[in-house]
Amino acid sequence: MSNRLFQGIIHQMHDAVDRVIGVIDDTGSVVACSELSKIGSVHEKAREEMSYTTEGMVVDGYTYHHIGSGAKIEFMVFVEGGDKVAEKYAAMLAISLSNIKNLYDEKFDKSSFIKNIIMDNILPSDIYAKSKELRFDGNEQRAVFLIRFYSRTELLPFDIIQNMFPDKSRDYVISTGDQDIVVVREFDDDVTSNQLEQLAQSISDTLSSEFYCRVGIGIGTIVENIKDLARSYKEAQIAIEVGKVFESEKEIISYENLGIGRLIYQLPTTLCEMFLTEVFKHGSLETLDKETLQTIQVFFDNNLNVSETSRKLFVHRNTLVYRLEKIRKLTGLDLRQFDHAITFKVALMVKRYLTSKPIKF
């Protein structure tokens, strides 16, 4: 479609520019030209030079200038001649075609459409009309993966991720910020949450081995209508943010598996502080040393089983019972009782949440 767009503009400019003008693609082939007979011919030397520079150049009597500002050159304009006038013509033509191509892509490109949906840049009432215009099936199952790069880097490995999802009719890779890349993936009806996590793990492993960077991946829930992609994207964002607080050791966090952490994360800090004050009437969490906190965590990990916990901690059963009794005296909560254990577990999570919140002055 770009070739037809370029040819239309070149044709309109033909009378205003008294020289041969045109466009070549990344193979050096002429895709648009004021002299129709030249379309399809190859500018071999210009093609070779394209891979070495993103600046304007003069080759074989033509002045070339790349279209757009990306690192990867897809098209270049050429103007007959190597003088200053040809250089000006080439620069002006490149700017014009670049702007027109961007506007066209924005209007007709499906990736731009998806990005506008997840970023809430399009009215819900316009989504259906735009879907019909783009012949986009809006009723397929899709999920959003948010890939966040924690290592500072000058260039995100966008091409690496895009190569993992070559089917551009079903999958969309979108850059949404300096550290974020979003993958919107279409799935069959029988997809499971475990398969979503396996795909996320594959992305993480590829980036780790090829780009040597640490990432976090948030997974939104599967949606069946395109208008709900914005919700899946927000869920992926929440998954990463909540995961940093309650699952900091994990790289992949699914919104569906956030559990009570998702609820705590949305509570006001004043309410959380009030809850801790009411729970720990006999003393605060700060009175518990590191060894005691580790004992509590292992006790929870082993489903309140005293024998299994003592085995994992390499301590005698009576020693563990003594520690649990000490916790009861300090906090008023007996972790051997299920209700007390649940209250303490929630309190630990609330405390971690409050610690993660930045102090506002």
RAWOWO-V119041 format. One line per field, one symbol per residue. ss: DSSP state (H for helix, E for strand, C for the rest). phi: phi as a letter, one per 30 degrees, with the letter a starting at -180 (. if undefined). A space follows every 50 residues. Layout:
# RAWOWO-V119041
ss->???
phi->???
This chain:
# RAWOWO-V119041
ss->CHHHHHHHHHHHHCCCCCCCEEEEECCCEEEEECCHHHCCCECHHHHHHH CCCCCCEEECCEEEEECCCCCCCCEEEEEECCCHHHHHHHHHHHHHHHHH HHHHHHHHCHHHHHHHHHCCCCCHHHHHHHHHHHCCCCCCEEEEEEEEEC CCCCCCCHHHHHHHCCCCCCCEEEECCCCEEEEEEEECCCCCHHHHHHHH HHHHHHHHHHCCCCEEEEECCCECCHHHHHHHHHHHHHHHHHHHHHCCCC CEEEHHHCCHHHHHHCCCHHHHHHHHHHHCCCCCHHHCCHHHHHHHHHHH HCCCCHHHHHHHHCCCHHHHHHHHHHHHHHHCCCCCCHHHHHHHHHHHHH HHHHHHCCCCC
phi->.ddddddddddddeddcdbdbabccdciddcaadcedddjdccdddddde dcbccdacbhibccbdcjbddcdcbbdbbdjbcdddddeddddddddddd dddddddcddddddddddchcbdedcdddddddchcddccdbbccccccd ddbdbdddddddddbddddbbbcbdbldbbbcccccbddcdcdddddddd dddddddddcchbcbbbccdddccbeddddddddddddeddddddcbddc ccbcedcdideddddcdddddddddddddcddlcdddcdddddddddddd dchicddddddddhbdedddddddddddddciccddcedddddddddddd dddddddddcc
